[in-house]
Amino acid sequence: MSIREDLAHTRHVLTASEAKIVQVLLADFPMSGLGTATRLAKLAGVSDPTVTRLMIKLGYSGFADFQQRVLAEVESRLHSPLLMMEAKRPDGSDAASALDYFRSVADSLERTRTAVAAQAYTRVVRMLLEGKGEVLLLGGRFSRHIASMFAGYLMQFRAGVRDMGELAPPDFDLLIDLGRRDLLVVFDYRRYQSDVVRFARQAHERGVSILLFTDGWLSPIADYADQTMVAAIEANSPFDTLATAVAQMEAVLAHALALHGGDMRKRMEEIEGIRRANAVTLDAVTPSPADRVAEAGGTAGTPSPSRRTKPA
């Protein structure tokens, strides 16, 4: 659990003064935790010793210990591939092998399986399928590709799905037509993309529901998302893995089909009919026996018309 989540969902009984400190911390986290204890006490309208007592109650040795952990968490959220490359420098052992990478992803996949309560998947499906407005899908530099995949699947389940692709300045104009009936689905993993965060925040301010897919360090969008789905993305590589994010997205789809597959069947059948009519995929047109004979060279002793030798 992140420090912010720990503060927001603490099981400790807080005094009125301690509750004020927590409120100040949550209002502008993590910046609120990076100043001095005196400044935090002044903002909360309490004494310095009250800040110290709260930190000890929450399990820290004092305010300095709390602040160090906040800094460590911020650094872990913002690690670049270059920093992670230094931290995960190969040592020439089996730990640097491709097979070990698969094992690390498998570990993250298992942690992703238990990172979110099972009931959350049902709520996500309800948000995706029961909304009356548009469903917009948005992601960052890499995660937007997962958003596009998700959009491709959702279009088979319901109408009103829009893949926003790579966010561009003109896309902010779309905010004018968004409101409480609409849903914004965002994929945002560390290091978190500023324009994606900005678009989601402004959509939230217009009443749009937010469904966020992120990592354990939590995108800033988690502060106002209606539902947050967390995936473990650590891997034995300088780059975080998005395999777990894709798996979580596909798990949502599998859950949707398990709950509402019968209701969506007619739409999916009609889409398949359109695809066949337009020969979208290689299996769209099945050759007749005569066509297969002609393709093979015609009947015995008779060359196929398309393969007869032209006269000189």
N, C-alpha and C positions, 0 to 999 in steps of 0.2 A: 504494500500500500504506500502511495506517495505521502509526503509530509502534508501536503494540502488536504488530501483525503483524510489523513489521520486527524488533522485539526477539525475538519468539517464533521467528522463522524465519531469523535471521541466518546468513549463510554464513561469517562470520568465526570463526576458531578462538579460543575464549575460554580464558583461564586459569581455574583453580579459583576464584580470588577474583572475577574478572569474571563468571563464571557465577552466583556468589552474588548479585551486584548485579542482574543480569538477573532472577533468580528473585524478588527482593524487589520489583522494579519491576512484574513481571507479576502478583504476588499481589494488589496493590491499585491497579492502574492505573485512572485517571491520577493519583489522589491521591498515590501513592508518588513521583511525579515532580514534585510541586509544592512540596515542602519544600526544605530546604537540602541542599547536597552533603554536609555534615558529618553531618546526620541520616541521609541515605541510607547513608553509609559505616558509621555506627554500627549501623543495622539489619542491614546485610549482614555486619558483623564484619570490615570491611576498612578501609584507610586512605583519607584524602581524596584523595591523589594517584592511587590506584587508580581511583576514580570518574572523575577527569579523563581518565586514560589510556583508559578504556573508551569514553568519549564521543567522543574523538578517533578511536579505532579504528572506531567506528560511523559516522563521517563528520560529526560535529558539531565546531564550533570549541572547544567546552568544555561544561561543565554548564549554564551560563547559556543558551547557544544551544539546547541540548536542551530546557530548561525553557520557553523562549519558544515553541518549536514545539509542545510539549505544550499550552500555553495556547491557541495559535491553533487547534489541532485541537479542543480542548474547546469553544471558542467557536463554531466552525463547526458542531459537532454540535448545539448548543443554540440556534441562531438561531431567533428567532421571526419570524413574517411582518412585524411592525413593523420589526424590525432589517433584514430583507431588503428591505423597501420603501425604506428609507433608502439601502441600498447599491445598489439597482437602480432608482433614481429615473429616470423617463422624461426624456430630453433633447430630446424633440420631433423626433427624427430617425426614420429608418426602423427603428432598433433597437428602438423602442417599439411597432412595429406588430404586428398579429395574425399576419401572415405570418412575421415573424421569430420569433414564439413557436413556430410550427410547426417552423421550422428548428431551434430550440434543443431541442425535444423529439425531433426526428429524430436530432440529434447524441447525445442521451442514450440513445436507443434503440440506436444503433450501439454505444455504449460498453457498454451492458447486454449486448449480444450476445456481447461478448468478455470480460466481467467474470468469468465462471465457466467453468471447463473443461467441455467437452462431456460428459465422463464423469460429471460431477456430476448431470446430468439423469437419467442411467440409474440412479444411486444413489437419487435422489429418488423415481423411479417405483417402485423396489423397496421403499423405505420405505413408500410409500403403499399399495401393493397386496399386499405379502406379509406384512404384520403380521397377527397373529391377534387382537389386541385392538381397542379403539375408536380411531378417528381423530377427534380434537377440533380444531376450527379456531377461532382467536382472533385478534383484531386490535384496533387502537386506535380513536380517534374516527372517523377516516376509513378507515383500512386495514381495519377490520372489514367494510366492504362488499365488499372484495376477498375476504376470508376467506369471506363468505357466498356469493359467486359461486362460489368454488372448491368449497365444500361442495356446492352444487347440482349441479355437474358430477360430483364424486366419488361422490355417491349413485347415479349411473347406472353407475358402475364397480364398486362394491363395497358390502357391507353394513357397518353399524357406524360410520357417519359422523355426527358431531354438530356442528352449527353453534352456537357458544356465544353469538353475537350480541354485544350490549353487556354487558360484564362488570359484574356486580353483586355486592355482598358475599355473598349466599347462594351464588353460584357457587363460592366457595372451598370449600364443603362437598363439592363433587364430587371434590376431591383424595383423600378417604378411600377412594374406590373405584378410583383409578388406580394402575397399577403398570408393571412391565417389559414387559408385552405391548402397552401402549398407546403411541400416538403423538400428540404435541401439535404442530400446525402453527401457527406464529405469524407474523403480518405486523406488523412494528414498524419504523417509519421515524422519522427525527428529527422532533420533539424527544423521542421515546420516551415511552411512557406508563407511569407508575410502577406502577399496579395490574397491567398486562399483564406487566411485567418481574417483578413479585413472584409472580404466579401461575406463570409459566414456571419461575422458580427453584425454587419449592416442588414443582412437578411433577417437575423434574429430580432433586430430592433424594429423591423417592419412586421413582426408577428409570425414569421415563417418558422415552422418546426424544423429542428436540426437533428439529424441522425449522423453521429460521428463514428468513424472507424479509425482507431489510433493505436499507439503503443502504450506500454506501461508507464512511461514518463508523462503521458497525456499532453496532447496538443492544447494550446490556450483555448481552443474552441470548446473544450470540455467544461469550461466555466459556465456556459449557457446552453449546452446541448441538451435536448430532451432525452436522448438515449446515447450512451457511449459504449462502444464495443471495443474491447482491448485485446490486442494480439501481442504475443511475445515475439520480438524480431531479432534477438541476439543470435549471432552465428559466428563460427570460427573463421572470420573474414573481416577485413576493414570495412566492408559494406554490410549493413543490416540486411537480413533476408526479408523479402516480401512474399515468400512462399506461404508463410503462415497467414498473411493477410488475404491472399487468394483463397486459401482453404477456408478461412472464416467466412468470406463472401459466398463461397459455394455451399457452405453449411447452411447459410440463411436461405439460399435457393432450395436446397433439399428439404428444409423445414417447411418452406412455403408450399412445395408440392405435396408434402405429406399431409398438410392441413387443408389445402384448397385445390389439389390437383384436379378433382372432378369439375370444379367450377371453372377452371381455366382451360379445360380440354378443348372446348369448342373454338376458342380463340386460337389456340395452338394448331388445331387442325386446319383452320382457314388460312393461317400463315403458311403452313406446309403446302396447301393447295396453290397459293400464290407463287411459292418458290418453284413448285413443279411446273407450273404454267410458264414460268420464265427461265426454266432450266438453270436455276441458280447453282445447283450442285451437280456433281457428276452422276449421282444416282437418280437425278430427276427424270431422265428418259431411259427406259429399259429397252434395248434393241430387240426387235422381233426375231423369231427364228430365221426368217428370210434374210433380214439384215445381217445376221451373224454369218449366214452362209455366204452372202455376197462379200462381206468383209474378209472372209477366209479365202476367197478366190472363186466363188461361184459354185454351181453344182458340178458333179463329177464330169470331167471332159469339157466343161464349158467355162471359159474364163469370165470373171465378173466384168460387166460392161464398163465399170469404172477403171478396170485394170487391163483391158485389151490393148494390145500393141497397136499404136496408130500406124497407118500406112506411111511409108517413106515418101 
